[in-house]
Amino acid sequence: MMGQYVKAGAAAEMSPGQGKLVELQGKKIALFNVDGAFYAIDDTCTHRGGPLSEGECEGTEVTCPWHGAIFDLRTGEVIGGPAKTKVACYPVRVSGADVEIEV
């Protein structure tokens, strides 16, 4: 079943290298701007539930602010522990001035 794209915000409001928490259809999603490309993953770290949208973003990697687990924004895969389980990853598109996430 295909999800539907839901507006997450205006592309112009997000600076490169910055994360933003968006809540869409009951899901907390961390949205990141990486040099104009947008990526969306679950906001909740699989280790202890830290807010990934508040993490340090470097390139296509985000580091959880609580215990330093590192995730790949493109795939949700764990790059560095202590987390062992990947986070969900969502398709993102820019439609006009808006960023939309498929949920």
Phi, psi and omega in degrees: 000129179280141174280182175241150180280132182237136180297130181251348182150179179271133181303323183293341182279349183252116178284147175303141179081006184249143176254155181216136176274127173235142176248117181232123177049045176080001179256139173267118185237135176265121181251131183235144173254115178246097181051042176091351174261137184252139180229145180228129177226167174303141181284340188266115178299138183284354180277297181222017174083019179296153181278102184295334179296342179263004183282169178279125182255123176230116185060228180260028178238144174235139179253127180298132182290345183275304186231006171084014175295144183242133181236149175275122182293336183283329187235342186083357183293150175281127177260325179215142181291177016277351178295146179242342184251135179294162174258156178294149183236141184238141175295140180233143174220155173257125181238105185065237180267356187258149170261131180236141181242137178275119180237000000 
